[in-house]
Amino acid sequence: MRYLKMLGLAAMAAMALMAFVAAGTASATVLCSTNESPCPAGQKWPTGTEPRFTVRPGGAGIWTTTSGEVLAKCPEGELRGVITNAGSATETVKTSVEASGFTWPKAEQCFRTVTVEGGTLEIHTSEGTNGTVTVSGFKITISTILFGSCIYGFGTADFGTLTANGSGSAILDINTVFSKKEGSAFCPETLKWTEEFTQEKPSGTALYVKSS
């Protein structure tokens, strides 16, 4: 009886350890400037790195209703942030984006005024050397003449994908839906945001999303 009890306790301990290791492995992510696993020392994008992404000329940020009606469209665009957690064996990469981190240089050409309050982007490994991005804390305000200000938030949600590149031209593809938090009854309840950004800085630095 005592043997069976000890065996049961040992099995429970092993299961707990396996769950812990699995959880750590699933969430462990780093950004690496070389396509090697594990990422070699000195090749991991460190905390404090300031990535910058821009939209290709002719591209735009587009916000549509679920029925496909365009509520706002802003030509070109820029995303700037700071890596606040470079990732480890148990943590994912986190990038903080301030309120001024999302800008559209041709704002006068937007259908409507769009402002973004900052938040955090978290990068997870996916297929190959690419990653998926989740977002938390962001808030978007779209100002309209008829409806006033329509304010939308994410909570924590899927934000898009990050496609690796060895020459410093990684692609951040935003494709997300967020919900209305404030605004008149005429503001759409949900909006879809699509926009494609290309890595500009660190200039010429390869980006691979790696498990650590």
C-alpha positions as CSV (number, residue, x, y, z in Angstrom):
1,M,0.0,0.0,0.0
2,R,2.8,2.3,1.0
3,Y,4.6,1.5,-2.3
4,L,1.5,2.3,-4.3
5,K,1.1,5.6,-2.5
6,M,4.8,6.5,-3.2
7,L,4.3,5.5,-6.8
8,G,1.3,7.7,-7.2
9,L,3.0,10.7,-5.7
10,A,6.0,10.1,-8.0
11,A,3.7,10.0,-11.0
12,M,1.9,13.2,-10.0
13,A,5.3,14.9,-9.5
14,A,6.4,13.8,-13.0
15,M,3.2,15.0,-14.6
16,A,3.5,18.4,-12.9
17,L,7.1,18.7,-14.1
18,M,6.1,17.7,-17.6
19,A,3.4,20.3,-17.6
20,F,5.8,23.0,-16.4
21,V,8.3,22.1,-19.0
22,A,5.7,22.0,-21.8
23,A,4.3,25.4,-20.7
24,G,7.8,26.9,-20.7
25,T,8.6,25.5,-24.1
26,A,5.4,26.7,-25.6
27,S,5.9,30.2,-24.4
28,A,9.7,30.5,-25.0
29,T,10.5,32.9,-27.8
30,V,13.4,35.0,-28.9
31,L,14.2,37.1,-31.9
32,C,17.4,36.0,-33.5
33,S,19.6,37.5,-36.2
34,T,20.7,34.1,-37.4
35,N,18.7,31.0,-38.3
36,E,20.2,28.7,-35.7
37,S,18.6,26.8,-32.8
38,P,19.2,27.6,-30.1
39,C,19.9,31.2,-30.9
40,P,23.7,31.7,-30.3
41,A,24.9,34.1,-27.7
42,G,25.2,37.6,-29.0
43,Q,22.7,37.0,-31.8
44,K,19.5,37.5,-29.8
45,W,17.8,40.9,-30.2
46,P,18.3,42.3,-26.7
47,T,16.1,44.3,-24.4
48,G,16.2,47.9,-25.4
49,T,16.3,47.2,-29.2
50,E,14.0,49.7,-31.0
51,P,12.4,48.0,-34.0
52,R,10.8,50.2,-36.6
53,F,8.5,49.0,-39.4
54,T,7.0,51.1,-42.2
55,V,4.3,50.5,-44.8
56,R,5.4,50.2,-48.4
57,P,4.6,53.2,-50.6
58,G,1.1,52.8,-51.9
59,G,0.1,50.7,-48.9
60,A,-2.3,51.7,-46.2
61,G,-3.9,50.9,-42.9
62,I,-7.5,49.9,-43.6
63,W,-10.4,49.7,-41.1
64,T,-13.5,48.0,-42.3
65,T,-16.8,46.9,-40.9
66,T,-17.6,43.2,-40.8
67,S,-19.7,43.8,-43.9
68,G,-16.7,45.2,-45.8
69,E,-17.5,48.9,-45.6
70,V,-14.4,51.0,-45.3
71,L,-14.6,53.2,-42.3
72,A,-11.1,54.6,-42.4
73,K,-8.0,54.3,-44.6
74,C,-4.7,55.9,-43.9
75,P,-1.9,55.9,-46.6
76,E,1.5,54.5,-45.6
77,G,2.3,54.3,-41.9
78,E,5.0,53.6,-39.3
79,L,5.3,51.4,-36.2
80,R,8.0,52.0,-33.6
81,G,8.5,50.2,-30.4
82,V,11.0,49.1,-27.7
83,I,11.7,45.5,-26.8
84,T,11.0,45.3,-23.0
85,N,11.5,41.6,-22.7
86,A,14.0,39.9,-25.1
87,G,12.5,36.5,-24.3
88,S,14.1,33.5,-22.6
89,A,13.6,29.8,-22.0
90,T,10.2,30.5,-20.3
91,E,9.1,33.9,-21.7
92,T,8.0,35.4,-25.0
93,V,9.4,38.5,-26.6
94,K,7.5,41.6,-25.7
95,T,7.6,45.0,-27.4
96,S,6.1,48.1,-25.9
97,V,4.5,50.6,-28.3
98,E,3.8,54.1,-27.0
99,A,0.9,56.2,-28.1
100,S,3.2,57.8,-30.7
101,G,4.4,54.4,-32.0
102,F,1.7,54.1,-34.6
103,T,1.7,57.1,-37.0
104,W,0.5,57.7,-40.6
105,P,2.5,60.5,-42.2
106,K,-0.2,61.3,-44.7
107,A,-2.9,61.6,-42.1
108,E,-4.5,64.5,-44.1
109,Q,-5.4,61.9,-46.7
110,C,-7.1,59.5,-44.3
111,F,-10.9,59.1,-44.8
112,R,-11.2,59.9,-41.1
113,T,-9.0,60.8,-38.1
114,V,-7.4,57.7,-36.5
115,T,-5.5,57.7,-33.2
116,V,-3.9,54.8,-31.4
117,E,-3.1,54.5,-27.7
118,G,-0.1,52.3,-26.9
119,G,0.1,48.8,-25.6
120,T,2.2,45.6,-25.8
121,L,3.0,43.3,-28.7
122,E,3.9,39.7,-27.8
123,I,5.6,37.4,-30.3
124,H,5.1,33.6,-30.4
125,T,6.7,31.0,-32.5
126,S,4.7,29.4,-35.3
127,E,5.6,27.6,-38.5
128,G,9.3,27.5,-39.3
129,T,11.1,30.7,-38.3
130,N,8.0,32.9,-38.4
131,G,5.8,34.1,-35.5
132,T,2.3,35.1,-34.5
133,V,1.7,38.3,-32.7
134,T,-0.8,39.0,-29.9
135,V,-1.7,42.5,-28.6
136,S,-2.8,43.8,-25.3
137,G,-3.7,47.3,-24.0
138,F,-4.3,49.1,-27.3
139,K,-7.1,51.5,-27.9
140,I,-8.1,53.0,-31.3
141,T,-10.2,56.0,-31.8
142,I,-11.8,56.8,-35.2
143,S,-13.4,60.2,-35.4
144,T,-16.3,60.7,-37.7
145,I,-18.5,63.7,-38.5
146,L,-21.8,61.8,-38.2
147,F,-21.0,59.4,-35.4
148,G,-18.5,61.4,-33.3
149,S,-15.7,59.4,-31.8
150,C,-15.8,55.6,-32.0
151,I,-13.4,54.0,-29.6
152,Y,-12.3,50.4,-29.9
153,G,-10.1,48.1,-27.7
154,F,-8.4,44.8,-27.9
155,G,-8.1,43.4,-24.4
156,T,-5.7,40.6,-25.4
157,A,-6.2,39.3,-29.0
158,D,-4.5,38.0,-32.0
159,F,-2.9,40.8,-33.9
160,G,-1.3,39.3,-37.0
161,T,1.8,37.4,-38.2
162,L,5.6,38.2,-38.4
163,T,7.4,36.6,-41.4
164,A,11.1,36.1,-40.9
165,N,13.7,37.5,-43.3
166,G,17.4,37.0,-43.5
167,S,18.3,40.4,-45.0
168,G,16.5,42.8,-42.6
169,S,13.1,43.0,-44.4
170,A,10.8,41.0,-42.1
171,I,7.1,41.5,-42.6
172,L,4.6,42.3,-39.9
173,D,1.1,41.7,-41.3
174,I,-1.7,43.1,-39.2
175,N,-5.0,41.3,-39.5
176,T,-7.2,41.7,-36.5
177,V,-10.8,42.4,-35.4
178,F,-11.5,44.6,-32.3
179,S,-14.6,45.6,-30.4
180,K,-16.3,48.9,-29.6
181,K,-15.7,50.1,-26.1
182,E,-17.3,53.6,-26.3
183,G,-19.2,55.7,-28.8
184,S,-22.7,56.2,-30.2
185,A,-25.1,53.5,-31.2
186,F,-24.2,54.3,-34.9
187,C,-20.5,53.2,-34.4
188,P,-20.0,49.7,-35.8
189,E,-19.7,47.1,-33.0
190,T,-16.6,45.6,-34.5
191,L,-13.9,46.7,-37.0
192,K,-11.3,44.8,-38.9
193,W,-7.8,46.3,-39.2
194,T,-5.4,45.2,-42.0
195,E,-2.0,46.7,-42.8
196,E,1.4,45.3,-43.9
197,F,4.6,46.6,-42.5
198,T,8.2,46.0,-43.5
199,Q,11.2,46.1,-41.1
200,E,13.3,49.2,-41.5
201,K,15.3,49.1,-38.2
202,P,17.6,47.6,-37.0
203,S,18.7,48.2,-40.6
204,G,20.0,45.1,-42.4
205,T,19.6,42.9,-39.4
206,A,18.1,39.5,-40.0
207,L,15.0,38.5,-38.0
208,Y,14.0,35.0,-37.2
209,V,11.5,33.9,-34.5
210,K,13.1,31.1,-32.6
211,S,12.1,28.9,-29.7
212,S,14.6,29.1,-26.8
